[in-house]
């Protein structure tokens, strides 16, 4: 059982062993406290007024999104969830609209957790469906790729 946001090592260990992670208290949907915490962490007008609705990553496949951080983690209620959790990330679309995004596939979860540990926000990414064969009953895996040039521009620096 994990309290808070898991580490990339914990997520990778769950993937390697086939065990599912469980986030203590994470079975609840995004709460008012989550929304208020996001507002307090906001650094732009768009982030302050972003709706508290949680959008699924599959609704944004192929779109260039700016990820500004990870709000939290929740235990997944998806029966065939590989990791047993999903992340709630802060995202901004090409129109500047801020929203919360649910990300549960192992590739983006582990990469976003590791980025949280060693990197700097924001990052500009695209999520895409991996066409490789999956086990019967599983959804197609979602992968993530980062655009280094767009990330550099989003940060307004050359730290990359």
Rosetta blueprint (number, residue, H / E / L):
1 X L
2 X E
3 X L
4 X L
5 X L
6 X L
7 X L
8 X H
9 X H
10 X H
11 X H
12 X H
13 X H
14 X H
15 X H
16 X H
17 X H
18 X L
19 X L
20 X L
21 X L
22 X L
23 X E
24 X L
25 X L
26 X L
27 X L
28 X L
29 X L
30 X L
31 X L
32 X H
33 X H
34 X H
35 X H
36 X H
37 X H
38 X H
39 X H
40 X H
41 X H
42 X L
43 X L
44 X L
45 X H
46 X H
47 X H
48 X H
49 X L
50 X L
51 X L
52 X L
53 X L
54 X E
55 X E
56 X E
57 X H
58 X H
59 X H
60 X H
61 X L
62 X L
63 X L
64 X E
65 X E
66 X E
67 X E
68 X E
69 X E
70 X E
71 X E
72 X E
73 X E
74 X E
75 X E
76 X L
77 X L
78 X L
79 X L
80 X L
81 X L
82 X L
83 X L
84 X L
85 X E
86 X E
87 X E
88 X E
89 X E
90 X E
91 X E
92 X E
93 X L
94 X L
95 X L
96 X L
97 X L
98 X E
99 X E
100 X E
101 X E
102 X E
103 X E
104 X L
105 X L
106 X H
107 X H
108 X H
109 X H
110 X H
111 X H
112 X H
113 X H
114 X H
115 X H
116 X H
117 X H
118 X H
119 X L
120 X L
121 X L
122 X L
123 X E
124 X E
125 X E
126 X E
127 X E
128 X E
129 X E
130 X L
131 X L
132 X L
133 X L
134 X L
135 X L
136 X L
137 X L
138 X L
139 X L
140 X L
141 X L
142 X E
143 X E
144 X E
145 X E
146 X E
147 X L
148 X H
149 X H
150 X H
151 X H
152 X H
153 X H
154 X H
155 X H
156 X L
157 X L
158 X L
159 X L
160 X L
